[in-house]
Every structure is written in structure tokens, then in C-alpha cells.
Amino acid sequence: MRIEVLKSKIHRVKITEAELHYVGSITLDSSLMDAANLIEGEKVQIVNVNNGERLETYVIKGTPGSGTVCLNGPAARKAQVGDIVIIISYASMELEEARKFKPSLIFPDPDNRLI
């Protein structure tokens, strides 16, 4: 049996930009991506702490060390600059593998920088 489990989580980062007229996705500082074990094009769930919105999109690599967390396209309507979000990815794996799996969890500072 395969189950979906938490693979990666970037906990409480601040939206730095919202670009409505851009082909959809979320642009993330690639340093955050690397620390959270996310790759470009990976599906993520975005949970907005400020308004309760949830959405799914894919990741675009941003400039390392920039702190960029930018919602693009229609997703830009789901948050405002300054909103706090949680970015989550999941993986499908066999139950026994899942029992041993350790997700990548990161907790950036208020400026979206790694601590």
C-alpha cells in the first residue's frame, strides 16, 4: 500500500511579491528550496495563515539568498504582500518506507532567511 506523507515544509514565510500577470506558480528563493528539499516544478500546497486560503501550484527557482516568496498568476489573488504562508509538499511511498522517512522542515526568520 502507498500513502502520501509530508515530504517538505517551509514554515511561516512572508509573501514578498504577488505578480498577477505572470504564468502561474510560486517563485521561491532557491536557498529555501534547497534547505527544504524542493525542486523546480515540484507541486506544493500553499496555506495562507492570514486568510485561511489554500492552493496548489508548482515551484519556480528564485535568486538564492533573496528571501523571495512570490505568488504568480491567479495564485496572486489568494494572498497579499506581507501575508504569512506555509509551503508544503507531499510524497507517495510504501507504508514501510513512510514509517522511516524524515521530512525536511525549515523555519526561516521573519525576513525569509535560513536560520
HUJOJO-V683102 format. One record per backbone hydrogen bond with DSSP energy under -0.5 kcal/mol. NH is the residue of the N-H (numbers start at 0). CO is the residue of the C=O. E is the energy in kcal/mol with one decimal. If there is no record, write none. Layout:
((NH,CO,E) (NH,CO,E))
This chain:
((2,92,-2.8) (4,90,-2.6) (6,88,-2.8) (7,88,-1.6) (8,103,-2.5) (9,86,-2.7) (10,8,-0.7) (10,105,-2.7) (11,9,-0.6) (12,84,-2.5) (14,82,-2.9) (15,68,-2.4) (16,68,-1.4) (18,70,-2.6) (19,17,-0.8) (21,18,-0.6) (21,19,-1.1) (24,71,-1.0) (25,57,-2.1) (26,69,-2.7) (27,25,-0.5) (27,59,-2.5) (28,67,-2.2) (29,61,-1.1) (31,28,-0.8) (32,28,-1.9) (33,29,-2.6) (34,30,-2.1) (35,31,-2.1) (36,32,-0.5) (36,33,-1.1) (37,32,-2.8) (40,58,-3.1) (41,38,-2.1) (43,56,-2.7) (44,87,-3.2) (45,54,-3.2) (46,44,-0.5) (46,85,-2.6) (47,45,-0.5) (47,52,-3.1) (48,46,-0.7) (48,83,-2.5) (49,83,-0.8) (51,47,-2.0) (54,45,-1.9) (56,43,-2.1) (58,41,-1.5) (59,25,-2.7) (61,27,-3.3) (65,62,-1.6) (69,26,-2.6) (70,16,-1.8) (70,68,-0.5) (71,24,-3.0) (72,18,-2.7) (74,71,-1.1) (75,72,-2.3) (76,73,-1.9) (77,74,-2.1) (78,75,-0.7) (81,14,-2.7) (82,79,-2.6) (84,12,-3.0) (85,46,-2.2) (86,9,-2.4) (87,44,-2.7) (87,85,-0.5) (88,7,-2.4) (90,4,-2.4) (92,2,-2.4) (92,90,-0.5) (94,0,-1.9) (97,93,-2.7) (98,94,-1.8) (99,95,-0.8) (99,96,-0.9) (100,96,-1.3) (102,100,-0.5) (103,6,-2.6) (104,102,-0.7) (105,8,-2.8) (108,112,-2.9) (111,108,-2.2))
